Amino acid sequence: MGSALADALLREGHEVVVWNRTASRANVLVAKGAVLAKSPADAILAAPVVIMCVTDLAASMAVFETPGVAESIAGRTVVQLTSTLPDDAVAQFDWVHRHGARFIAGGIMAFPRDIGRPNTSFLYSGDEAAFHEHRDVLLVMGGDLKFLGGNPGIALAVYITSGLYMLGSLAMFLETAAVAAFFGIPIEKYCDFALATNQVLHDRVRESAKRIAEYRFDGDEATIDMVVPTLEEHCRRISLAGIEPRMTTAFVGHLQAAAREGRGHCDIAALVERAHHQAANLGMRS
């Protein structure tokens, strides 16, 4: 992902200085015009905007803790695009501010091949003035920018939840594609059917969101007691065919637990109510 971001900036004529823990990984970018820095501090000193996209929190903290970084970061804007948790983004925001720089946390709602496209979505939060000042640079990496406010953690919170929703949906598609193949449905046809089903899914998401907002879980269409037996039988038959329906089985497990707790008559959206109660009980115990 980091290479894709740098490549998009190079294509638009920006001067790009790169640093990687494994220097050879920057060779392709250097061949395209990037300058390879000897250290993170050298890379930071070379530009007013510092874009970081590394493996995880530990890797990003290792960069911040590298000798010379704290001294070189003053007066610059750090755009943190590493996948971290909201609390981590807040802590980094505070660290960067203490060292005289501005901080923007970002979430990339795309895969590397989508970087640089007008419709590729980036979520940002943190220093709003810095966001607007460097908007032209940010637009190069993805044209659909959403600034979510001054709390640097909110962009990561939305990124994580939306990303899990996307990957969970993809995982369910992959699982059911295996089942479709067992039934003799060609993958091309199944893909078309799955995409057509998305409209039903979108409608159900909106309906569930409305129920959650109104805290209304009365069962009039898709009750837990109605859904569970059908899904249990599907899982049993699919398992007999030698396919492990792990995603579906996990969903059924949540529904079964809700039914045992007396929510069987409720709409399946009541899973959110159950999660809220579990979180509240955990808070009281701790």
PEQUIGI-V189695 format. One record per residue. N is the residue number from 1. RES is the residue in one letter. PSI is psi in degrees with one decimal (999 if undefined). OMEGA is omega in whole degrees, 0 to 359 (999 if undefined). D_LAST is the distance of its C-alpha to the last C-alpha in Angstrom with 1 decimal. Layout:
((N	RES	PSI	OMEGA	D_LAST) (N	RES	PSI	OMEGA	D_LAST))
//
This chain:
((1	M	-42.2	179	38.4) (2	G	-40.6	178	39.2) (3	S	-38.6	179	42.8) (4	A	-38.9	179	43.1) (5	L	-46.8	180	42.0) (6	A	-39.4	180	44.4) (7	D	-40.5	179	47.2) (8	A	-40.3	179	46.8) (9	L	-39.4	178	47.2) (10	L	-40.9	181	50.2) (11	R	-29.6	180	51.9) (12	E	10.2	173	51.8) (13	G	10.9	179	53.5) (14	H	148.2	172	50.7) (15	E	123.0	187	50.9) (16	V	125.9	173	48.0) (17	V	128.3	186	47.0) (18	V	152.9	172	44.7) (19	W	138.9	178	42.9) (20	N	145.1	178	41.3) (21	R	-31.0	173	39.8) (22	T	100.4	190	42.5) (23	A	-34.7	184	45.6) (24	S	-22.5	180	47.6) (25	R	-13.3	179	45.3) (26	A	0.3	185	46.7) (27	N	-42.0	181	50.3) (28	V	-40.9	180	50.6) (29	L	-38.4	178	49.4) (30	V	-39.4	178	51.7) (31	A	-23.7	180	54.6) (32	K	0.0	176	53.8) (33	G	-4.0	178	54.0) (34	A	154.0	176	50.7) (35	V	129.0	181	50.8) (36	L	120.0	178	48.8) (37	A	152.1	180	47.1) (38	K	-21.1	183	46.9) (39	S	163.3	175	43.4) (40	P	-38.6	180	40.5) (41	A	-41.0	178	41.7) (42	D	-40.0	179	45.2) (43	A	-41.3	181	44.0) (44	I	-42.7	182	42.0) (45	L	-19.1	186	45.1) (46	A	-11.1	187	47.3) (47	A	153.9	178	45.8) (48	P	-21.3	181	44.2) (49	V	125.4	180	41.7) (50	V	115.6	181	39.4) (51	I	120.5	180	38.0) (52	M	128.1	175	35.5) (53	C	96.3	181	34.7) (54	V	-172.5	191	33.6) (55	T	-48.6	187	31.7) (56	D	-173.7	182	28.0) (57	L	-46.0	182	25.8) (58	A	-41.7	180	26.8) (59	A	-39.3	180	30.5) (60	S	-38.1	178	30.3) (61	M	-34.9	178	28.7) (62	A	-36.2	177	31.4) (63	V	-47.0	180	34.0) (64	F	-32.3	184	32.6) (65	E	-1.1	179	32.6) (66	T	137.1	180	36.2) (67	P	132.4	177	38.7) (68	G	-18.4	183	40.4) (69	V	-49.0	182	38.0) (70	A	-35.0	182	36.3) (71	E	-25.1	186	39.9) (72	S	-9.6	191	41.3) (73	I	-14.8	184	38.8) (74	A	136.8	177	39.8) (75	G	2.6	182	41.5) (76	R	169.5	176	40.4) (77	T	123.3	178	38.2) (78	V	123.0	175	35.7) (79	V	104.6	184	35.0) (80	Q	109.0	181	32.1) (81	L	12.2	175	32.5) (82	T	142.0	179	30.4) (83	S	110.1	178	27.6) (84	T	179.4	177	24.3) (85	L	159.3	182	21.0) (86	P	-43.9	180	20.9) (87	D	-35.3	179	18.9) (88	D	-39.8	179	21.5) (89	A	-39.7	178	24.3) (90	V	-42.6	180	23.1) (91	A	-40.7	179	23.0) (92	Q	-37.6	174	26.5) (93	F	-48.1	181	27.8) (94	D	-41.8	181	27.0) (95	W	-45.3	181	28.6) (96	V	-42.5	179	31.7) (97	H	-39.6	180	32.1) (98	R	-24.6	181	32.0) (99	H	19.2	170	34.8) (100	G	21.3	180	36.9) (101	A	170.6	177	36.5) (102	R	157.6	189	35.3) (103	F	131.9	173	32.7) (104	I	125.2	175	32.6) (105	A	141.4	182	30.0) (106	G	152.1	174	31.4) (107	G	130.7	183	30.8) (108	I	112.6	182	33.8) (109	M	57.0	185	34.2) (110	A	172.2	172	36.9) (111	F	164.0	185	38.2) (112	P	-36.2	183	40.4) (113	R	-17.1	182	43.6) (114	D	-7.6	184	42.8) (115	I	136.7	179	42.5) (116	G	-3.9	181	45.2) (117	R	150.1	183	45.8) (118	P	-29.8	184	46.1) (119	N	7.1	179	43.7) (120	T	127.4	189	40.9) (121	S	131.6	172	37.8) (122	F	135.6	176	35.7) (123	L	132.5	181	32.7) (124	Y	151.6	169	32.4) (125	S	162.0	183	30.5) (126	G	-131.3	182	30.5) (127	D	107.5	185	33.8) (128	E	-40.5	180	35.9) (129	A	-39.5	178	39.1) (130	A	-38.2	178	38.9) (131	F	-48.3	181	38.3) (132	H	-36.3	180	41.5) (133	E	-37.8	185	43.4) (134	H	22.3	183	42.9) (135	R	-38.1	181	42.8) (136	D	-38.4	177	46.1) (137	V	-44.1	181	44.6) (138	L	-35.1	180	41.5) (139	L	-26.2	179	43.8) (140	V	-35.8	183	45.6) (141	M	-29.1	178	42.6) (142	G	130.0	190	41.8) (143	G	-11.7	181	43.6) (144	D	91.5	183	40.9) (145	L	135.2	176	38.7) (146	K	115.5	176	35.8) (147	F	123.2	191	34.4) (148	L	4.6	175	31.1) (149	G	179.2	186	30.7) (150	G	-18.8	177	29.8) (151	N	112.4	184	26.1) (152	P	-18.5	181	26.6) (153	G	-20.2	188	23.5) (154	I	-36.6	178	24.7) (155	A	-39.6	179	27.5) (156	L	-36.0	179	25.2) (157	A	-44.9	179	22.9) (158	V	-40.6	179	26.0) (159	Y	-46.5	183	27.5) (160	I	-49.2	183	24.6) (161	T	-42.1	179	24.3) (162	S	-38.3	179	28.1) (163	G	-41.2	178	28.7) (164	L	-38.6	177	26.4) (165	Y	-44.7	180	28.3) (166	M	-48.8	183	31.6) (167	L	-34.8	176	30.9) (168	G	-40.8	177	29.5) (169	S	-41.3	178	32.7) (170	L	-41.1	179	34.8) (171	A	-39.5	178	33.3) (172	M	-37.5	176	34.1) (173	F	-44.6	182	37.6) (174	L	-39.7	178	38.1) (175	E	-47.4	182	37.0) (176	T	-23.7	175	39.3) (177	A	-36.2	177	42.1) (178	A	-39.0	178	42.2) (179	V	-41.7	179	42.5) (180	A	-40.9	179	45.1) (181	A	-38.3	178	47.1) (182	F	-37.1	179	47.1) (183	F	0.9	176	48.6) (184	G	18.2	180	51.2) (185	I	120.0	178	50.1) (186	P	145.6	185	51.0) (187	I	-34.3	179	48.2) (188	E	-43.9	180	50.2) (189	K	-40.9	181	50.4) (190	Y	-37.4	177	46.8) (191	C	-43.7	179	45.8) (192	D	-43.4	180	47.8) (193	F	-41.6	181	46.3) (194	A	-42.8	179	42.8) (195	L	-37.0	178	43.5) (196	A	-31.4	180	45.2) (197	T	-20.6	182	42.1) (198	N	-32.5	180	40.0) (199	Q	-40.6	176	41.5) (200	V	-41.3	179	40.2) (201	L	-45.5	180	36.8) (202	H	-43.1	179	37.0) (203	D	-39.2	181	37.9) (204	R	-35.4	176	35.1) (205	V	-45.0	179	32.6) (206	R	-42.8	179	34.0) (207	E	-43.0	180	33.9) (208	S	-40.4	179	30.3) (209	A	-40.2	179	29.4) (210	K	-42.5	179	31.3) (211	R	-42.5	181	29.6) (212	I	-44.2	180	26.1) (213	A	-37.0	182	27.3) (214	E	-3.6	185	28.8) (215	Y	50.2	183	26.0) (216	R	108.7	186	28.8) (217	F	24.1	177	28.4) (218	D	140.7	183	31.5) (219	G	108.1	178	33.2) (220	D	-6.2	179	36.8) (221	E	-55.4	185	37.4) (222	A	78.8	180	34.8) (223	T	157.2	179	32.8) (224	I	-44.1	180	30.3) (225	D	-27.9	180	32.6) (226	M	-37.7	186	35.6) (227	V	-37.7	188	34.2) (228	V	-51.4	183	32.6) (229	P	-40.1	179	35.8) (230	T	-46.1	181	37.7) (231	L	-35.7	177	35.2) (232	E	-43.4	180	34.8) (233	E	-40.3	177	38.6) (234	H	-46.0	181	38.8) (235	C	-40.5	180	36.3) (236	R	-47.3	183	38.2) (237	R	-38.5	180	41.6) (238	I	-39.1	178	40.5) (239	S	-37.8	177	39.0) (240	L	-26.7	179	42.4) (241	A	-2.0	178	44.1) (242	G	9.8	179	42.2) (243	I	133.1	180	39.8) (244	E	106.9	179	36.1) (245	P	65.3	189	34.6) (246	R	-40.2	180	31.1) (247	M	-47.6	181	30.2) (248	T	-40.7	180	31.5) (249	T	-39.0	178	29.9) (250	A	-42.0	178	26.4) (251	F	-44.1	179	27.1) (252	V	-39.0	179	28.5) (253	G	-41.2	177	25.4) (254	H	-43.8	181	23.3) (255	L	-41.9	180	26.0) (256	Q	-41.9	179	26.3) (257	A	-41.3	178	22.6) (258	A	-39.2	179	23.0) (259	A	-40.9	179	26.2) (260	R	-27.1	181	24.8) (261	E	8.4	175	22.3) (262	G	15.8	181	25.4) (263	R	14.9	184	25.8) (264	G	-29.0	181	29.0) (265	H	-6.2	185	31.2) (266	C	162.3	172	29.3) (267	D	153.8	182	30.2) (268	I	-20.2	176	28.6) (269	A	-14.0	179	27.0) (270	A	-10.1	174	24.5) (271	L	-31.6	178	22.6) (272	V	-42.5	178	21.1) (273	E	-42.1	179	20.1) (274	R	-42.9	180	18.4) (275	A	-38.9	178	16.5) (276	H	-41.6	180	15.5) (277	H	-39.4	179	14.3) (278	Q	-43.1	181	12.3) (279	A	-39.9	179	10.6) (280	A	-41.5	179	10.0) (281	N	-38.2	178	8.7) (282	L	-40.9	178	6.2) (283	G	-39.9	180	5.2) (284	M	-36.4	180	5.5) (285	R	-36.0	182	3.8) (286	S	999	999	0.0))
//
